[in-house]
Amino acid sequence: MTLAQAPLLVDGATHSAQTFRQMIKDLSRGQEGITAAPDLKVTPLPVPGAGVQVADGSAVIRGKANAWQGSYTAYNIGTTTVPVAPTGATPRSDLVVLRITDPEYEGGLDPAVDAINAFEIIPNVATNATAVPPGVTGVPIARLDLPANTGTVAAAMIKDLRKVANPRRERTLYTAYPRELSKAWRDDDQWYVWPAEARWMISVPEWATKVIVVVTLAGLRMDFADVFGTMRIILGEADSESTVIDDDQGNGIRRTTAVLADTLTLPASYRGTSRPLFLQARMSTGEKGDLSVDEGTSIVADVEFTEGPV
């Protein structure tokens, strides 16, 4: 294979469609999928029936008919209705696909009069199918798992298969260093905000759909007696799974490291706003030991926002 001529962009040169498709592939880093979280979502018809509707949005589709085909962009303005054939005596699974049929590589369509990109139904796929068949230039956006003898597609039958081609991520570290002794001293099996120093206002990106939070408490202090309690992360009003702190070393002063972590799905109302991130502790009535932070404690919150389909 010789070096393709002419490179983008050279004044006076002729640039082929393939050259532009290669540029799309390069800029999208060889990935494919929807552009942003809400794009091309498949839902039932307003009155459920023999079809689905595809929301507006755009996608990048990698060519699969030829190694040097490059990638395509396609966009849907408004909502498109896609007919779905009724099932017979047996259940059936169909893929809803945004497909490109480029006559340079396959088929005999005329780009001047024919639709080169379209939403298509690929019927009779496996019940766990998540990808288009080999050689098909397209991206799956949903799978329809249809029961027998139905002509109506309901929401419960639609499996979302969309992926963001190049999801955005944003990661920030937040720290806190207590300056005096503070105990989680209420041994009543109730949740309390603690420690007070572990509180930050977090700006949620308007594109974020999930957040991965890891909070590390290094130098967590225990004394007086055995300790048993749990801690959790709170972002706004969303709470994480809890982490158990269990120590049976008696009344001496000792230190440990606790790690709290979870992935939280962000409500739409959180996006583009600031929300408090803080911790809560719940100490058992069965143990009387003290859990505390002091000048020997460091608290680090690792917060990473990610983007995915919604």
Contacts in CASP RR format, 6 or more apart in sequence:
PFRMAT RR
TARGET T0000
AUTHOR 0000-0000-0000
METHOD contacts of the structure
MODEL  1
MTLAQAPLLVDGATHSAQTFRQMIKDLSRGQEGITAAPDLKVTPLPVPGA
GVQVADGSAVIRGKANAWQGSYTAYNIGTTTVPVAPTGATPRSDLVVLRI
TDPEYEGGLDPAVDAINAFEIIPNVATNATAVPPGVTGVPIARLDLPANT
GTVAAAMIKDLRKVANPRRERTLYTAYPRELSKAWRDDDQWYVWPAEARW
MISVPEWATKVIVVVTLAGLRMDFADVFGTMRIILGEADSESTVIDDDQG
NGIRRTTAVLADTLTLPASYRGTSRPLFLQARMSTGEKGDLSVDEGTSIV
ADVEFTEGPV
1 68 0 8 1.000
4 18 0 8 1.000
4 19 0 8 1.000
4 22 0 8 1.000
5 13 0 8 1.000
6 13 0 8 1.000
6 14 0 8 1.000
6 15 0 8 1.000
6 19 0 8 1.000
7 19 0 8 1.000
8 15 0 8 1.000
8 19 0 8 1.000
8 20 0 8 1.000
8 23 0 8 1.000
9 15 0 8 1.000
17 104 0 8 1.000
18 68 0 8 1.000
18 69 0 8 1.000
18 70 0 8 1.000
18 104 0 8 1.000
21 63 0 8 1.000
21 69 0 8 1.000
21 70 0 8 1.000
21 71 0 8 1.000
21 72 0 8 1.000
22 68 0 8 1.000
22 70 0 8 1.000
24 60 0 8 1.000
24 70 0 8 1.000
24 71 0 8 1.000
24 72 0 8 1.000
24 73 0 8 1.000
25 62 0 8 1.000
25 70 0 8 1.000
25 71 0 8 1.000
28 60 0 8 1.000
28 71 0 8 1.000
28 165 0 8 1.000
28 166 0 8 1.000
29 166 0 8 1.000
30 62 0 8 1.000
30 71 0 8 1.000
31 60 0 8 1.000
31 62 0 8 1.000
31 165 0 8 1.000
31 166 0 8 1.000
32 59 0 8 1.000
32 60 0 8 1.000
32 61 0 8 1.000
32 62 0 8 1.000
32 71 0 8 1.000
32 138 0 8 1.000
32 139 0 8 1.000
32 165 0 8 1.000
33 59 0 8 1.000
33 60 0 8 1.000
33 61 0 8 1.000
33 139 0 8 1.000
33 162 0 8 1.000
33 163 0 8 1.000
33 164 0 8 1.000
33 165 0 8 1.000
34 40 0 8 1.000
34 57 0 8 1.000
34 58 0 8 1.000
34 59 0 8 1.000
34 139 0 8 1.000
34 141 0 8 1.000
34 162 0 8 1.000
34 163 0 8 1.000
34 164 0 8 1.000
34 165 0 8 1.000
34 309 0 8 1.000
35 57 0 8 1.000
35 58 0 8 1.000
35 59 0 8 1.000
35 60 0 8 1.000
35 164 0 8 1.000
35 165 0 8 1.000
36 57 0 8 1.000
36 164 0 8 1.000
36 207 0 8 1.000
36 307 0 8 1.000
37 164 0 8 1.000
37 207 0 8 1.000
37 209 0 8 1.000
37 307 0 8 1.000
37 308 0 8 1.000
37 309 0 8 1.000
37 310 0 8 1.000
38 55 0 8 1.000
38 57 0 8 1.000
38 309 0 8 1.000
38 310 0 8 1.000
39 55 0 8 1.000
39 56 0 8 1.000
39 57 0 8 1.000
39 58 0 8 1.000
39 59 0 8 1.000
39 162 0 8 1.000
39 309 0 8 1.000
40 54 0 8 1.000
40 55 0 8 1.000
40 56 0 8 1.000
40 57 0 8 1.000
40 58 0 8 1.000
40 59 0 8 1.000
40 76 0 8 1.000
40 98 0 8 1.000
40 141 0 8 1.000
40 162 0 8 1.000
41 54 0 8 1.000
41 55 0 8 1.000
41 141 0 8 1.000
41 160 0 8 1.000
41 162 0 8 1.000
41 309 0 8 1.000
41 310 0 8 1.000
42 52 0 8 1.000
42 53 0 8 1.000
42 54 0 8 1.000
42 55 0 8 1.000
42 96 0 8 1.000
42 141 0 8 1.000
42 142 0 8 1.000
42 158 0 8 1.000
42 160 0 8 1.000
43 52 0 8 1.000
43 53 0 8 1.000
43 55 0 8 1.000
43 155 0 8 1.000
43 158 0 8 1.000
44 51 0 8 1.000
44 52 0 8 1.000
44 53 0 8 1.000
44 153 0 8 1.000
44 154 0 8 1.000
44 155 0 8 1.000
44 158 0 8 1.000
45 51 0 8 1.000
45 52 0 8 1.000
45 53 0 8 1.000
45 81 0 8 1.000
45 153 0 8 1.000
46 53 0 8 1.000
48 152 0 8 1.000
48 153 0 8 1.000
48 154 0 8 1.000
48 155 0 8 1.000
49 151 0 8 1.000
49 152 0 8 1.000
49 153 0 8 1.000
50 83 0 8 1.000
50 84 0 8 1.000
50 85 0 8 1.000
50 86 0 8 1.000
50 151 0 8 1.000
50 152 0 8 1.000
50 153 0 8 1.000
51 81 0 8 1.000
51 82 0 8 1.000
51 83 0 8 1.000
51 84 0 8 1.000
51 153 0 8 1.000
52 81 0 8 1.000
52 82 0 8 1.000
52 84 0 8 1.000
52 96 0 8 1.000
52 142 0 8 1.000
52 144 0 8 1.000
52 153 0 8 1.000
52 158 0 8 1.000
53 79 0 8 1.000
53 80 0 8 1.000
53 81 0 8 1.000
53 82 0 8 1.000
54 76 0 8 1.000
54 79 0 8 1.000
54 80 0 8 1.000
54 82 0 8 1.000
54 96 0 8 1.000
54 119 0 8 1.000
54 141 0 8 1.000
55 76 0 8 1.000
55 78 0 8 1.000
55 79 0 8 1.000
56 75 0 8 1.000
56 76 0 8 1.000
56 77 0 8 1.000
56 78 0 8 1.000
56 79 0 8 1.000
57 75 0 8 1.000
57 76 0 8 1.000
57 77 0 8 1.000
58 73 0 8 1.000
58 74 0 8 1.000
58 75 0 8 1.000
58 76 0 8 1.000
59 73 0 8 1.000
59 74 0 8 1.000
59 75 0 8 1.000
59 98 0 8 1.000
59 139 0 8 1.000
59 141 0 8 1.000
59 165 0 8 1.000
60 71 0 8 1.000
60 72 0 8 1.000
60 73 0 8 1.000
60 165 0 8 1.000
61 71 0 8 1.000
61 72 0 8 1.000
61 73 0 8 1.000
61 74 0 8 1.000
61 98 0 8 1.000
61 99 0 8 1.000
61 100 0 8 1.000
61 117 0 8 1.000
61 137 0 8 1.000
61 138 0 8 1.000
61 139 0 8 1.000
62 69 0 8 1.000
62 70 0 8 1.000
62 71 0 8 1.000
62 137 0 8 1.000
63 69 0 8 1.000
63 70 0 8 1.000
63 71 0 8 1.000
63 72 0 8 1.000
63 100 0 8 1.000
63 102 0 8 1.000
63 105 0 8 1.000
63 137 0 8 1.000
63 138 0 8 1.000
64 132 0 8 1.000
64 134 0 8 1.000
64 135 0 8 1.000
64 136 0 8 1.000
64 137 0 8 1.000
64 138 0 8 1.000
65 102 0 8 1.000
65 105 0 8 1.000
65 106 0 8 1.000
65 135 0 8 1.000
65 137 0 8 1.000
66 105 0 8 1.000
69 102 0 8 1.000
69 105 0 8 1.000
69 137 0 8 1.000
72 100 0 8 1.000
72 102 0 8 1.000
72 117 0 8 1.000
72 137 0 8 1.000
74 98 0 8 1.000
74 100 0 8 1.000
74 117 0 8 1.000
76 119 0 8 1.000
80 119 0 8 1.000
82 96 0 8 1.000
82 119 0 8 1.000
82 120 0 8 1.000
82 121 0 8 1.000
83 121 0 8 1.000
84 94 0 8 1.000
84 121 0 8 1.000
84 144 0 8 1.000
84 146 0 8 1.000
84 151 0 8 1.000
84 153 0 8 1.000
85 121 0 8 1.000
85 123 0 8 1.000
86 149 0 8 1.000
86 150 0 8 1.000
86 151 0 8 1.000
87 146 0 8 1.000
87 147 0 8 1.000
87 148 0 8 1.000
87 149 0 8 1.000
87 150 0 8 1.000
87 151 0 8 1.000
88 148 0 8 1.000
88 149 0 8 1.000
89 148 0 8 1.000
89 149 0 8 1.000
90 148 0 8 1.000
91 145 0 8 1.000
91 146 0 8 1.000
91 147 0 8 1.000
91 148 0 8 1.000
92 123 0 8 1.000
92 124 0 8 1.000
92 146 0 8 1.000
93 124 0 8 1.000
93 125 0 8 1.000
93 126 0 8 1.000
93 127 0 8 1.000
93 129 0 8 1.000
93 143 0 8 1.000
93 144 0 8 1.000
93 145 0 8 1.000
93 146 0 8 1.000
94 121 0 8 1.000
94 122 0 8 1.000
94 123 0 8 1.000
94 124 0 8 1.000
94 125 0 8 1.000
94 143 0 8 1.000
94 144 0 8 1.000
94 146 0 8 1.000
95 121 0 8 1.000
95 122 0 8 1.000
95 125 0 8 1.000
95 129 0 8 1.000
95 132 0 8 1.000
95 140 0 8 1.000
95 142 0 8 1.000
95 143 0 8 1.000
95 144 0 8 1.000
95 161 0 8 1.000
96 119 0 8 1.000
96 120 0 8 1.000
96 121 0 8 1.000
96 140 0 8 1.000
96 141 0 8 1.000
96 142 0 8 1.000
96 143 0 8 1.000
96 144 0 8 1.000
97 119 0 8 1.000
97 120 0 8 1.000
97 121 0 8 1.000
97 122 0 8 1.000
97 132 0 8 1.000
97 136 0 8 1.000
97 138 0 8 1.000
97 139 0 8 1.000
97 140 0 8 1.000
97 141 0 8 1.000
98 117 0 8 1.000
98 118 0 8 1.000
98 119 0 8 1.000
98 138 0 8 1.000
98 139 0 8 1.000
98 141 0 8 1.000
99 117 0 8 1.000
99 118 0 8 1.000
99 119 0 8 1.000
99 120 0 8 1.000
99 132 0 8 1.000
99 136 0 8 1.000
99 137 0 8 1.000
99 138 0 8 1.000
100 116 0 8 1.000
100 117 0 8 1.000
100 137 0 8 1.000
100 138 0 8 1.000
101 107 0 8 1.000
101 109 0 8 1.000
101 116 0 8 1.000
101 117 0 8 1.000
101 118 0 8 1.000
101 137 0 8 1.000
102 116 0 8 1.000
102 137 0 8 1.000
103 109 0 8 1.000
103 110 0 8 1.000
103 111 0 8 1.000
103 116 0 8 1.000
105 137 0 8 1.000
106 137 0 8 1.000
109 115 0 8 1.000
109 116 0 8 1.000
119 141 0 8 1.000
121 144 0 8 1.000
122 132 0 8 1.000
122 133 0 8 1.000
122 136 0 8 1.000
125 133 0 8 1.000
125 143 0 8 1.000
127 145 0 8 1.000
129 140 0 8 1.000
129 143 0 8 1.000
130 140 0 8 1.000
130 143 0 8 1.000
130 161 0 8 1.000
131 140 0 8 1.000
132 138 0 8 1.000
132 139 0 8 1.000
132 140 0 8 1.000
139 163 0 8 1.000
140 161 0 8 1.000
141 160 0 8 1.000
141 161 0 8 1.000
141 162 0 8 1.000
142 158 0 8 1.000
142 159 0 8 1.000
142 160 0 8 1.000
142 161 0 8 1.000
142 162 0 8 1.000
143 158 0 8 1.000
143 159 0 8 1.000
143 161 0 8 1.000
144 153 0 8 1.000
144 157 0 8 1.000
144 158 0 8 1.000
144 159 0 8 1.000
145 157 0 8 1.000
145 159 0 8 1.000
146 153 0 8 1.000
146 157 0 8 1.000
147 157 0 8 1.000
160 309 0 8 1.000
162 309 0 8 1.000
163 308 0 8 1.000
163 309 0 8 1.000
164 307 0 8 1.000
164 308 0 8 1.000
164 309 0 8 1.000
167 306 0 8 1.000
167 307 0 8 1.000
167 308 0 8 1.000
168 205 0 8 1.000
168 207 0 8 1.000
168 208 0 8 1.000
168 305 0 8 1.000
168 306 0 8 1.000
168 307 0 8 1.000
169 304 0 8 1.000
169 305 0 8 1.000
169 306 0 8 1.000
169 307 0 8 1.000
170 205 0 8 1.000
170 208 0 8 1.000
170 304 0 8 1.000
170 305 0 8 1.000
171 302 0 8 1.000
171 303 0 8 1.000
171 304 0 8 1.000
171 305 0 8 1.000
172 202 0 8 1.000
172 303 0 8 1.000
172 304 0 8 1.000
173 300 0 8 1.000
173 301 0 8 1.000
173 302 0 8 1.000
173 303 0 8 1.000
174 200 0 8 1.000
174 202 0 8 1.000
174 277 0 8 1.000
174 300 0 8 1.000
174 301 0 8 1.000
174 303 0 8 1.000
175 298 0 8 1.000
175 299 0 8 1.000
175 300 0 8 1.000
175 301 0 8 1.000
176 195 0 8 1.000
176 197 0 8 1.000
176 198 0 8 1.000
176 199 0 8 1.000
176 200 0 8 1.000
176 298 0 8 1.000
176 299 0 8 1.000
176 301 0 8 1.000
177 197 0 8 1.000
177 295 0 8 1.000
177 297 0 8 1.000
177 298 0 8 1.000
177 299 0 8 1.000
178 195 0 8 1.000
178 197 0 8 1.000
178 293 0 8 1.000
178 294 0 8 1.000
178 295 0 8 1.000
178 296 0 8 1.000
178 297 0 8 1.000
178 299 0 8 1.000
179 295 0 8 1.000
180 294 0 8 1.000
180 295 0 8 1.000
181 221 0 8 1.000
181 292 0 8 1.000
181 293 0 8 1.000
181 294 0 8 1.000
182 194 0 8 1.000
182 195 0 8 1.000
182 196 0 8 1.000
182 197 0 8 1.000
182 292 0 8 1.000
182 293 0 8 1.000
182 294 0 8 1.000
183 290 0 8 1.000
183 291 0 8 1.000
183 292 0 8 1.000
184 192 0 8 1.000
184 194 0 8 1.000
184 195 0 8 1.000
184 281 0 8 1.000
184 283 0 8 1.000
184 290 0 8 1.000
184 291 0 8 1.000
184 292 0 8 1.000
185 283 0 8 1.000
185 290 0 8 1.000
186 192 0 8 1.000
186 283 0 8 1.000
187 283 0 8 1.000
187 284 0 8 1.000
187 285 0 8 1.000
187 286 0 8 1.000
187 287 0 8 1.000
187 288 0 8 1.000
187 289 0 8 1.000
188 283 0 8 1.000
188 285 0 8 1.000
189 282 0 8 1.000
189 283 0 8 1.000
189 284 0 8 1.000
189 285 0 8 1.000
190 282 0 8 1.000
191 232 0 8 1.000
191 280 0 8 1.000
191 281 0 8 1.000
191 282 0 8 1.000
192 280 0 8 1.000
192 281 0 8 1.000
192 282 0 8 1.000
193 199 0 8 1.000
193 234 0 8 1.000
193 278 0 8 1.000
193 279 0 8 1.000
193 280 0 8 1.000
194 279 0 8 1.000
194 280 0 8 1.000
194 281 0 8 1.000
195 279 0 8 1.000
195 281 0 8 1.000
195 293 0 8 1.000
195 297 0 8 1.000
195 299 0 8 1.000
197 293 0 8 1.000
197 299 0 8 1.000
198 215 0 8 1.000
198 217 0 8 1.000
198 278 0 8 1.000
198 279 0 8 1.000
198 299 0 8 1.000
198 301 0 8 1.000
199 276 0 8 1.000
199 277 0 8 1.000
199 278 0 8 1.000
200 276 0 8 1.000
200 277 0 8 1.000
200 278 0 8 1.000
200 301 0 8 1.000
201 274 0 8 1.000
201 275 0 8 1.000
201 276 0 8 1.000
201 277 0 8 1.000
202 235 0 8 1.000
202 274 0 8 1.000
202 275 0 8 1.000
202 276 0 8 1.000
202 277 0 8 1.000
202 303 0 8 1.000
203 272 0 8 1.000
203 273 0 8 1.000
203 274 0 8 1.000
204 211 0 8 1.000
204 266 0 8 1.000
204 270 0 8 1.000
204 271 0 8 1.000
204 272 0 8 1.000
204 273 0 8 1.000
204 274 0 8 1.000
204 275 0 8 1.000
204 305 0 8 1.000
205 271 0 8 1.000
205 272 0 8 1.000
205 305 0 8 1.000
206 271 0 8 1.000
206 272 0 8 1.000
207 271 0 8 1.000
207 307 0 8 1.000
208 266 0 8 1.000
208 270 0 8 1.000
208 271 0 8 1.000
208 305 0 8 1.000
208 306 0 8 1.000
208 307 0 8 1.000
209 265 0 8 1.000
209 266 0 8 1.000
209 306 0 8 1.000
209 307 0 8 1.000
209 308 0 8 1.000
209 309 0 8 1.000
209 310 0 8 1.000
210 263 0 8 1.000
210 264 0 8 1.000
210 265 0 8 1.000
210 266 0 8 1.000
210 305 0 8 1.000
210 306 0 8 1.000
210 308 0 8 1.000
211 235 0 8 1.000
211 263 0 8 1.000
211 264 0 8 1.000
211 266 0 8 1.000
211 303 0 8 1.000
211 304 0 8 1.000
211 305 0 8 1.000
211 306 0 8 1.000
212 261 0 8 1.000
212 262 0 8 1.000
212 263 0 8 1.000
212 302 0 8 1.000
212 303 0 8 1.000
212 304 0 8 1.000
212 306 0 8 1.000
213 233 0 8 1.000
213 235 0 8 1.000
213 240 0 8 1.000
213 260 0 8 1.000
213 261 0 8 1.000
213 262 0 8 1.000
213 263 0 8 1.000
213 264 0 8 1.000
213 277 0 8 1.000
213 301 0 8 1.000
213 302 0 8 1.000
213 303 0 8 1.000
213 304 0 8 1.000
214 259 0 8 1.000
214 260 0 8 1.000
214 261 0 8 1.000
214 301 0 8 1.000
214 302 0 8 1.000
215 233 0 8 1.000
215 259 0 8 1.000
215 260 0 8 1.000
215 261 0 8 1.000
215 279 0 8 1.000
215 299 0 8 1.000
215 300 0 8 1.000
215 301 0 8 1.000
215 302 0 8 1.000
216 257 0 8 1.000
216 258 0 8 1.000
216 259 0 8 1.000
216 260 0 8 1.000
216 298 0 8 1.000
216 299 0 8 1.000
216 300 0 8 1.000
216 302 0 8 1.000
217 231 0 8 1.000
217 257 0 8 1.000
217 258 0 8 1.000
217 259 0 8 1.000
217 260 0 8 1.000
217 293 0 8 1.000
217 297 0 8 1.000
217 298 0 8 1.000
217 299 0 8 1.000
218 257 0 8 1.000
218 297 0 8 1.000
218 298 0 8 1.000
218 299 0 8 1.000
218 300 0 8 1.000
219 255 0 8 1.000
219 256 0 8 1.000
219 257 0 8 1.000
219 293 0 8 1.000
219 296 0 8 1.000
219 297 0 8 1.000
219 298 0 8 1.000
220 245 0 8 1.000
220 255 0 8 1.000
220 256 0 8 1.000
220 257 0 8 1.000
220 258 0 8 1.000
220 291 0 8 1.000
220 292 0 8 1.000
220 293 0 8 1.000
220 297 0 8 1.000
221 253 0 8 1.000
221 254 0 8 1.000
221 255 0 8 1.000
221 290 0 8 1.000
221 291 0 8 1.000
221 292 0 8 1.000
221 293 0 8 1.000
221 294 0 8 1.000
221 296 0 8 1.000
221 297 0 8 1.000
222 247 0 8 1.000
222 249 0 8 1.000
222 253 0 8 1.000
222 254 0 8 1.000
222 255 0 8 1.000
222 256 0 8 1.000
222 289 0 8 1.000
222 290 0 8 1.000
222 291 0 8 1.000
222 292 0 8 1.000
223 251 0 8 1.000
223 252 0 8 1.000
223 253 0 8 1.000
223 254 0 8 1.000
223 289 0 8 1.000
223 290 0 8 1.000
223 292 0 8 1.000
224 251 0 8 1.000
224 252 0 8 1.000
224 288 0 8 1.000
224 289 0 8 1.000
224 290 0 8 1.000
225 250 0 8 1.000
225 251 0 8 1.000
225 287 0 8 1.000
225 288 0 8 1.000
225 289 0 8 1.000
225 290 0 8 1.000
226 247 0 8 1.000
226 248 0 8 1.000
226 249 0 8 1.000
226 250 0 8 1.000
226 287 0 8 1.000
226 288 0 8 1.000
226 289 0 8 1.000
227 245 0 8 1.000
227 246 0 8 1.000
227 247 0 8 1.000
227 283 0 8 1.000
227 287 0 8 1.000
227 289 0 8 1.000
227 290 0 8 1.000
227 291 0 8 1.000
228 244 0 8 1.000
228 245 0 8 1.000
228 246 0 8 1.000
228 247 0 8 1.000
228 283 0 8 1.000
228 284 0 8 1.000
228 286 0 8 1.000
228 287 0 8 1.000
229 244 0 8 1.000
229 245 0 8 1.000
229 246 0 8 1.000
229 281 0 8 1.000
229 282 0 8 1.000
229 283 0 8 1.000
229 284 0 8 1.000
229 287 0 8 1.000
229 291 0 8 1.000
230 242 0 8 1.000
230 243 0 8 1.000
230 244 0 8 1.000
230 245 0 8 1.000
230 281 0 8 1.000
230 282 0 8 1.000
231 242 0 8 1.000
231 243 0 8 1.000
231 245 0 8 1.000
231 258 0 8 1.000
231 260 0 8 1.000
231 279 0 8 1.000
231 280 0 8 1.000
231 281 0 8 1.000
231 282 0 8 1.000
232 239 0 8 1.000
232 240 0 8 1.000
232 241 0 8 1.000
232 242 0 8 1.000
232 243 0 8 1.000
232 260 0 8 1.000
232 279 0 8 1.000
232 280 0 8 1.000
233 239 0 8 1.000
233 240 0 8 1.000
233 260 0 8 1.000
233 261 0 8 1.000
233 262 0 8 1.000
233 277 0 8 1.000
233 278 0 8 1.000
233 279 0 8 1.000
234 240 0 8 1.000
234 276 0 8 1.000
234 277 0 8 1.000
234 278 0 8 1.000
234 279 0 8 1.000
234 280 0 8 1.000
235 264 0 8 1.000
235 275 0 8 1.000
235 276 0 8 1.000
235 277 0 8 1.000
236 270 0 8 1.000
236 275 0 8 1.000
236 276 0 8 1.000
236 277 0 8 1.000
238 264 0 8 1.000
238 265 0 8 1.000
238 266 0 8 1.000
238 267 0 8 1.000
239 280 0 8 1.000
240 260 0 8 1.000
240 261 0 8 1.000
240 262 0 8 1.000
240 264 0 8 1.000
241 262 0 8 1.000
242 260 0 8 1.000
242 282 0 8 1.000
243 258 0 8 1.000
243 259 0 8 1.000
243 260 0 8 1.000
243 261 0 8 1.000
245 256 0 8 1.000
245 258 0 8 1.000
245 291 0 8 1.000
247 254 0 8 1.000
247 256 0 8 1.000
251 289 0 8 1.000
255 296 0 8 1.000
260 279 0 8 1.000
266 305 0 8 1.000
268 310 0 8 1.000
277 301 0 8 1.000
277 303 0 8 1.000
281 291 0 8 1.000
283 291 0 8 1.000
293 299 0 8 1.000
END
